[in-house]
Amino acid sequence: MCKNIRPLFNFDPPASDEEVRAASVQFVRKISGFTAPSKANQDAFNRAIDEIANVARKLVDELETNAPKKNREEEAAKAKARAAERYARA
């Protein structure tokens, strides 16, 4: 999985459309192998991003859990601490 794609489900506040779209862009870039498509592929690239964003939004909105919602700031701090520990060992 692409490291830049972050979990979007079960956060307070919920994932924004911009976050869903950013994850979709990263996904399309990863599977296509392009960071920026050629002009010939631009329409297909953009269409794929739009379709994946729509499906991802629907998925995130329809998922259910009994777990408490996660706080974005707390989760970001945990990730930063894990990264600091991981890279400190190198």
C-alpha atoms as a printed R data frame, in Angstrom:
   type eleno elety resid chain resno       x      y       z
1  ATOM     1    CA   MET     A     1   0.000  0.000   0.000
2  ATOM     2    CA   CYS     A     2   1.194  3.503  -0.749
3  ATOM     3    CA   LYS     A     3   2.591  5.110   2.393
4  ATOM     4    CA   ASN     A     4   0.929  8.422   1.516
5  ATOM     5    CA   ILE     A     5  -2.574  6.971   1.643
6  ATOM     6    CA   ARG     A     6  -3.879  7.348   5.181
7  ATOM     7    CA   PRO     A     7  -6.859  5.644   6.828
8  ATOM     8    CA   LEU     A     8  -9.931  7.848   6.501
9  ATOM     9    CA   PHE     A     9 -12.532  5.925   8.487
10 ATOM    10    CA   ASN     A    10 -13.654  6.523  12.061
11 ATOM    11    CA   PHE     A    11 -12.149  9.937  12.697
12 ATOM    12    CA   ASP     A    12 -13.622 12.948  14.380
13 ATOM    13    CA   PRO     A    13 -14.108 15.119  12.410
14 ATOM    14    CA   PRO     A    14 -14.913 12.789   9.509
15 ATOM    15    CA   ALA     A    15 -12.702 12.691   6.430
16 ATOM    16    CA   SER     A    16 -13.252 15.652   4.149
17 ATOM    17    CA   ASP     A    17 -13.861 15.367   0.423
18 ATOM    18    CA   GLU     A    18 -10.394 16.847  -0.099
19 ATOM    19    CA   GLU     A    19  -8.805 14.062   1.953
20 ATOM    20    CA   VAL     A    20 -10.731 11.414   0.039
21 ATOM    21    CA   ARG     A    21  -9.694 12.959  -3.266
22 ATOM    22    CA   ALA     A    22  -6.042 13.206  -2.186
23 ATOM    23    CA   ALA     A    23  -6.058  9.503  -1.287
24 ATOM    24    CA   SER     A    24  -7.639  8.745  -4.668
25 ATOM    25    CA   VAL     A    25  -4.938 10.709  -6.482
26 ATOM    26    CA   GLN     A    26  -2.244  8.771  -4.612
27 ATOM    27    CA   PHE     A    27  -3.942  5.469  -5.424
28 ATOM    28    CA   VAL     A    28  -4.213  6.264  -9.140
29 ATOM    29    CA   ARG     A    29  -0.601  7.438  -9.220
30 ATOM    30    CA   LYS     A    30   0.527  4.237  -7.547
31 ATOM    31    CA   ILE     A    31  -1.334  1.802  -9.788
32 ATOM    32    CA   SER     A    32  -0.680  3.748 -13.001
33 ATOM    33    CA   GLY     A    33   2.990  4.355 -12.284
34 ATOM    34    CA   PHE     A    34   2.583  8.026 -13.271
35 ATOM    35    CA   THR     A    35   2.992 10.984 -10.959
36 ATOM    36    CA   ALA     A    36   1.793 13.174 -13.801
37 ATOM    37    CA   PRO     A    37   0.219 11.538 -16.846
38 ATOM    38    CA   SER     A    38   0.913 12.553 -20.426
39 ATOM    39    CA   LYS     A    39  -1.667 14.659 -22.242
40 ATOM    40    CA   ALA     A    40  -2.833 11.494 -24.003
41 ATOM    41    CA   ASN     A    41  -3.604  9.869 -20.621
42 ATOM    42    CA   GLN     A    42  -4.827 12.924 -18.700
43 ATOM    43    CA   ASP     A    43  -8.556 12.324 -19.251
44 ATOM    44    CA   ALA     A    44  -8.365  8.666 -18.228
45 ATOM    45    CA   PHE     A    45  -6.257  9.610 -15.196
46 ATOM    46    CA   ASN     A    46  -8.732 12.288 -14.060
47 ATOM    47    CA   ARG     A    47 -11.734 10.039 -14.691
48 ATOM    48    CA   ALA     A    48 -10.151  7.293 -12.582
49 ATOM    49    CA   ILE     A    49  -9.482  9.748  -9.743
50 ATOM    50    CA   ASP     A    50 -13.098 10.958  -9.827
51 ATOM    51    CA   GLU     A    51 -14.526  7.440  -9.865
52 ATOM    52    CA   ILE     A    52 -12.266  6.193  -7.080
53 ATOM    53    CA   ALA     A    53 -13.012  9.270  -4.965
54 ATOM    54    CA   ASN     A    54 -16.760  8.628  -5.354
55 ATOM    55    CA   VAL     A    55 -16.422  4.974  -4.392
56 ATOM    56    CA   ALA     A    56 -14.074  5.768  -1.495
57 ATOM    57    CA   ARG     A    57 -16.449  8.434  -0.143
58 ATOM    58    CA   LYS     A    58 -19.343  5.974  -0.339
59 ATOM    59    CA   LEU     A    59 -17.291  3.308   1.446
60 ATOM    60    CA   VAL     A    60 -16.154  5.613   4.253
61 ATOM    61    CA   ASP     A    61 -19.709  6.894   4.725
62 ATOM    62    CA   GLU     A    62 -21.238  3.395   4.855
63 ATOM    63    CA   LEU     A    63 -18.735  1.654   7.154
64 ATOM    64    CA   GLU     A    64 -19.865  1.043  10.712
65 ATOM    65    CA   THR     A    65 -17.972  0.392  13.927
66 ATOM    66    CA   ASN     A    66 -18.549  0.283  17.662
67 ATOM    67    CA   ALA     A    67 -15.045  1.616  18.307
68 ATOM    68    CA   PRO     A    68 -14.748  5.173  19.576
69 ATOM    69    CA   LYS     A    69 -13.825  7.794  17.002
70 ATOM    70    CA   LYS     A    70 -10.117  8.561  16.727
71 ATOM    71    CA   ASN     A    71  -8.738 12.038  17.229
72 ATOM    72    CA   ARG     A    72  -6.699 13.219  14.241
73 ATOM    73    CA   GLU     A    73  -4.157 15.152  16.289
74 ATOM    74    CA   GLU     A    74  -3.549 12.247  18.669
75 ATOM    75    CA   GLU     A    75  -3.144  9.785  15.789
76 ATOM    76    CA   ALA     A    76  -0.746 12.159  14.003
77 ATOM    77    CA   ALA     A    77   1.324 12.514  17.187
78 ATOM    78    CA   LYS     A    78   1.486  8.719  17.574
79 ATOM    79    CA   ALA     A    79   2.594  8.328  13.945
80 ATOM    80    CA   LYS     A    80   5.248 11.004  14.398
81 ATOM    81    CA   ALA     A    81   6.566  9.260  17.521
82 ATOM    82    CA   ARG     A    82   6.688  5.898  15.705
83 ATOM    83    CA   ALA     A    83   8.571  7.491  12.808
84 ATOM    84    CA   ALA     A    84  11.043  9.186  15.139
85 ATOM    85    CA   GLU     A    85  11.739  5.877  16.876
86 ATOM    86    CA   ARG     A    86  12.026  3.975  13.596
87 ATOM    87    CA   TYR     A    87  14.432  6.460  12.005
88 ATOM    88    CA   ALA     A    88  16.449  6.967  15.189
89 ATOM    89    CA   ARG     A    89  17.474  3.316  15.025
90 ATOM    90    CA   ALA     A    90  18.878  3.636  11.505
